[in-house]
């Protein structure tokens, strides 16, 4: 007797996780010139303030990267059996 395999095919849906128990969205900024960066946090204005402080202390640093970590959910919406 050989092992049997079952494959499930379906349509997947992906969306930001906005459930009450979802992880928070986290923001951070990084200087593209020297690599220094803000602490990740839930408040974008803290990352923004860090950028302005860093630019003020380093007048030649004009380029920054924004990092957003956003929780997502994926689930199968339809199932088709073959």
Protein Blocks (a to p, Z undefined) as FASTA:
>chain_A
ZZddddddddddddddfbfkbccdddddddfknopacdddfblklmmmmmmmmmmmmmml
mbdcdddddddddddfbdcdZZ
